[in-house]
Amino acid sequence: MKHVLDHQQRLHGCGANRHFWRGAWLDEDEVDRRIGTLGRTARLVLGTSRLSPLVVVAACGRLRTALNSPRAELRGRLTDRLRARNVSGAKIDRVFTDLLDALPRLAHSGFHGRTPQPRLHTHIVTGSEPAVGALSAVEGLLSGHFNVVKTSRDDSLFTAELLAGLAGQDVTGQIAARVVVLRFSAVQRRDWMSQICDPADTVAVCGPKLSYAHPAGTRWSTMDQN
């Protein structure tokens, strides 16, 4: 989508636009204006033609190619995000190795885990593993879901950058239309937590060694305190 491409051209120095919303990079004020319509927006998107897993698989393949070279532009931006959070070089290398292994595995398993009805899924990311939230969203996309990913307020923007990179590999715009990544504190923005959890069909808590889902209506206040 054009918004994704525009952002990639002017990313550096745009620290205020730290939220990825369906192909566009937004500041907090703009998210405030839109977040109340999240549930309605998701239902409208999910009411259109179902996202084919083939679209997601193809985009994952192109994303993997883009990440495979240490000199690739996207990999460079993602690396810079992690370095800015003082992540060691060894851990950065491991993050990309794990990503390159996980993307084709997820793409293959996605054909066997399709749900009958696409839904609105909210992913609450805990811990410090950079790729966990993005991979959880990829899994959701393979089932055609609308995915909202909540990362912590001090997140490196790795998750949003990676999913924006995936969306940029899909010329149809269907992936971007089904992805929202918000970076905020659950304590400071309880209103946002309500807005992303209340309309969700499932709220999944994703960490480095766990991933479990709550049905809609589960109390969210103890899920994440970052």
N, C-alpha and C positions, 0 to 999 in steps of 0.2 A: 504494500500500500504506500501511497505517496508520503503520508505522515511518517512512516517508518524510515523511508529513504531520506526525507528531509532531516530527520533527527540525526541520522547517522552522519550527515554532512556537517552538522553544527553541534555535535555532542559536547566537546570539550568546552568547559566554562559555563555549561548550562546546568549548574547544580540545583537550581530551584525547581526545575522540571524533573522531579524524581519519581513520578508515578506514570506507569504505562497503562493507557486506557484505550483498548480496542484500536491500536495502531497509532495513537497520538501520545506525546509526552506532555504531561500536565503538571502544573504547580498545585499547591494545596488548595488555593482558593477555587480553582476550576473543578477540582475533585469535589469540594463542598457543594458546588452547584449541580453536579451530576449524580452524586452517589445516591440521592433519594430516589432516582429512577432506575437503579441497578436491576431490581427484580423485574420490573416491567420490560426493560431493555433486553434482559436475558430471555424472557418468555417470547418476545417478538423474534429474536434471533433463532431460538430453538423451534419456533413455529414455521420457519422456512425449510427449504430442502436440507436434509440431514447431511452433515459433513462426512464425506467418504473417508475411510481410513487410508485409502490409496493416496489422497491428497496429503495427509499427515506423514505417511511413510516416505513419499517422495521428498517432502520438505525436510524430514529428518536426514535423509540421505545426502541432500545438498548441504545441510548444516554440518553434518559430519565431515564432509569434504572441506568445508570452509574452516573447520577447526583443526583439521589434521596437520596443517603446516604451521610450525611455530611462528612463521613470518606473516601469516594471514592477518588481514586487517581486523576482523572480528576477534580473533584470538588475542591479538595485541591489545584491543580495548578491554577485553575481559581480564587479561593479565594485569593491566594497569589498575583495574578496579580492585583486584585482590592485593596487589602490592601497596595500594593506598591504605589498606587495612592491616599492613605489616604481616601479611601471610607469607610464609617462607617459600623460597623457590622450590623446595622439594614437595611441599604440599600443593603448590600450584601445578606442578607437573603431574601429581597424582590426580588432581581434580580433572585435568584434561584426559588423562588415561582412562579414568573411570567413565567419563562422559562418552568417549569414543567407543568404549565397550558397551555402555548401557543403551545408547540410541538404537543400534540394530536389534538388540535383544528386546527392547520395548516394542519396536515396530513389529517384530515377529509375534510377540505375545498378544499384541493388541487385537489381532484377528480372532483370538480365542476367548477374549474377555469382553466382547461387545454386549452392552445392555440393551434391553428391548426399547427403552425410551431415553433419549438424551435429557439431561437434567442440569440444574445449576449446582455446581460443586464449588465450595469454598475450601481452600487449602491454607491452613495456619502453619507457617514454617517456624520451627523451633531449632535451637542449636546453631552451630557455626559451619555446617557443611554447605558450601555455596550452591551445589547443584540439586539438592534434594527437592526444593519447591518446584523448580523448572521441570524436573523429570516427572514429578507427580502430576503437573499440568499436562505434560505430553501424554501421559497415560490417559488422562481425562479426555484429551482431544481425540485420541484414537477411538474412544467410544462415542464421540460426537458431542461431548458435554460443553457447556459454557463454564469457564474456569476463572475463579477469582483467587489470586494468591496474595496472602498477607505476609510480608516479611517484617523483621524488626526495624525499629527506627534507625539503628546504626548499621543496617545492612549495606553492603558495598555496592549495591545496584547490579550485582552479578546476575541475579535471578531475572530481573527485568531486562537487562541487556541480552541475556541468552534467549529469552522468549521473544524479544523483539527481533533478534537475529533469525529465529525460526520463522516468525511471521513474515519476515522479509524474503524468505525462500519460497513463499506461496504467492504466486501472481494473482490468484483468484481473490485474495483478501479474506477468505473464509476463516483461516486460523486467527488472524488479527482480530476479527469480529468477535471471537469467542474467548479472548484473553484479557484479563485485567490484573495488573500487579500493583499493589499498594504498599508503601513503605512507611510504617507509622508505629507509634506506641499504643498498645491496647489500653494502657492505664490513662494516658493523656487524651486519647480519642475513643472513648467508649461509644460515642455516637456512631463513629465509623464501624466499630466492631458490630454493633447492632445492625447497621445497614448492610453489612456483607454476610452476616450469619442468619438473620431473621428470614430473608427470602430464600435461603439456600435449601435445596433438597437434602444435601449431605454436607457436613463440615468435617474435613479430614485434618488431623493433626499430624504433621510430617516432621520427623526428626532424623538425626544421623543413623539411629538404630531402630526406629519404629515408624510405623505409619498406621493409624487406625482411624476409623470413620465414626462419626456420631450422626444419628438421624436428625432431621430438622427439629428444632425446638430445644435441643440440648443447651443447657446453660453454658455460655461461652466464657464467662469471666475468669475461670480458672485455667483456661487453655493456654494462655500466653500472657506474659506480663512485661514483654519488651516493647 
